[in-house]
Structure formats: structure tokens, C-alpha cells
């Protein structure tokens, strides 16, 4: 039956109609599912690689050592630090815990770097060390939701989805937002790369490190490319009839996703083929093609931004070091995680610089919060570890318009609270969007009667971080 010339839209379609404005129609005609570009100023970078250390590494043991903490190692924590304090696991009156490994000064700024990170120490002149990050969440999932969606509760769009909404991808054959995982999924699950109330075509696309990078990337053996195209055309026609009838933006998102998936069948295998890299690059990163590793994902991230992917999110698990046993302590697991991190992270910075990509790519590294200057000693454990700590933590940034070889912010003598230049999570988000040329207050989406944005009702672009 032929489609009617005109169908009165349903109430639901009418309420959703604002998502299908003229700008959206024009952009979708280009195959780029995105919202209005809000660029009040020139962009300082074109893409972002965000390296998230899931579980929260300890700044005290990596970049912010405290002589006073070392001096009073094993002594009871001063009472003033415990008044009205709330911890995830620490009970009673905890003891202070000094660092377990020595540090050395690196780069022109003399940044303190634990000796377990020798390769990273060699590129500190490219990095900005921000010692004064803070959050108001002290459990993993809420802190990750806040960091990546702007809210501690599930359901908001991820930062990468907001960037894709505002800017789209520079390569119509690849997603604007790609996710890579080494180890287990984050505590917050896959929702931290979900699109929330934005079109589902803007959610992060997770690429796997083993087997097909995307499930069902290959067509069945008895279906050739032309047949697949005819099937997709028929499906698109039905979906467009549905869209004409209901005006539901998710129908348009379904069309966009199917078309992108079809193009990805040709583009993704080439993009993720690490074996095409010369041996010198594999030595630089310490990669082993075919294995799941942080190193492989760092190299893959460079290949993706090189091909126009806008936002690449890496999740690396294993940093939640409470000291309850040998698998999450500072004496055995921490050195292992530093080894896994050191060469690939330094290689990524070096490789981006050599290829002329670092100035156009913002690299962000960090966890969801910090760790306590006290030993957790959960249930009388004899292993050394630290509890969750929201009041201060360290992040590293490089490239994309941020300062080089510098340190911003400071913490007190025990590394308990920020004493200089406090930077909140929404400030970081606002600054990342600013570097991409986006105004965090104007990049909004109307949902349930009000305009939402990544930074909610807070956030200030922090000039202290900008070059």
C-alpha cells in the first residue's frame, strides 16, 4: 500500500518534533548525526583522547609525594582531618601511609614522578600536571557518571556523545565517538558512553581488541555487498515511512546507525589493523597485535584520531588499590599497573608529536577521584592500600591548547585537600569543550521541558590550564 500524502502527527511525535529541525535535516543529509555547532571562538583542537584509569590511581604514589606523609608514616592521622569525614571503607582512627617507591624530578618544571614511570618522565615537558582536581562523589560509579556525563546519576549523555552532537565526525565512515576497554568494564557500566536523551546514533561505539572489532562486521557468506545494499535500502525505505508518520527522532537514529554500520564494514578493518604499523612503532608502544592490552588501545587511539574520529575514550581497569590482598595492593599490583601504563602512554604522546597530531589532539589522563593519605587496613589487612578520596586528585593533560611542562594547583602537606587553584569536574568538562571550540553553556538539548547540557548548571572554563 502506498504511503499517504499526509499523516497527522501523533501527540508523541509533536512533542518530539523539535529534535528534527532544519539544521538536523541538513546534517543528516551529509550522514553526520549531530546538533547545531556552537562555536563562538576558534577551536584549539580537533579531537580528544581520554585515558581513564578505572578505579582511581593514587596521586600520592605517582605525581604528588608528601615529605610530611613520609615522615609520619604509620602514625595516627591527625584528628582535624577526620572530623566530619566520610570514607567508603575506613573505620576507626586510621594511620598515615607514606609512599612505597622513590620519586625523581622530571622535565623543566621539575615535576615529581614515581620511578616506576621512567618513560613517562621523559615526556613531562609535553604534559600539564593538574594537582587540584576535586569531586563530590566518593564511590566509583557515581564519580564516573559525574566525570563523563555531568551528573552522578545514570541517564545523561556521555561527554563523547555531547561532542559528537556538537561537531560530528570528520570521517563519515567511522563513528564520531569510539570506546576502547582494557580489562573489565568500568563500575558504571556502559552507560558512561551512552547517549542518554540524545539520539542513540551518538552513543560511543565500543571496538573490541580481539576477533572482529565490531560484532557482525562481516556479512554472511552467501550475501554479497550488493545484496546487503539492497536489503539496507529496503529497510531504510520502511524506516523513512515510519519517520514520516511519527516524527520520532529515534527512527532517524536507526537509519543513521544502519548506514554507518554498512560503511564501517569497509572502514573499520583497515582502521584497527595494527599489523600494518612498522615494527618500530610496535617497539615504541610495546604492542602485541591480537591481544587485549592498554598498549594496543593507545596505538589504536592514535590511528582513530588520525582518521578523523572526534572522541576516543580508553578505559583501563585494575587501579582500585584498597590493600585488601595481593591483587589490589601498593606493593605488587601498583608496580604492575605502572608498567602497563608507562611505555604506551609516553609512546602515545611521542607518536602524536612526531606525526604533527598533538597540537590538534587533546590528551587527558586520570581517574574518577583520589586516594586517602591513610592506610585503609580493611578488616585488619596486612597489605597496604588507600581508600577512596574525593577532596583532591591529579590529572594530566597534553596537546590541544593546554600548557606544556607545567604544574597547576597544589594540595596540603598530607595530600588531603586542595590548597591552590581548585578545579571541579564541571570546570574540566567546560574547558575540554572550550578547547574543541564549543561553548558549554550553549551546547544544549531540550528534554522533558528544559535545556540540558554536559556541565549541568555549573562549570567555568579554566584559563589556568590554557596555553
Protein Blocks (a to p, Z undefined) as FASTA:
>chain_A
ZZdfbdcddfklmmmmmmmcfklmmmmmnopacdddddfbccfbfbdcddddehiaafkl
mmmccfklmmmgoiacdfklmgopacfklgcjadddddfbdcddedjkopacdfklmmlm
mmmmmpccdfkbccfbfbfklmmmmmmnopabehiacfklmmmmmnopabfkbcfbdcdd
ehjddfklmmlmcgkjacfklpccdddfehjfbghkbccfklcfklmmmmmmmmmmmmmm
mmmmnopaklmmmmmmmmmmmmmmmmmmmmmmmklpcfklmmmnopaehiacfklmmmmm
mmmmmnopabdcdddehiacghlafklcfklmmmmmmmmmmmmmmmmmmmmmmnopmmmp
ccddddfbdcdfbdfkgghiabdcddddfkbccdddeejhiaehiaedjddfkopacceh
pacfklmmmmmmmmnopafklmccdeehiacdfklpgcjddfklpZZ
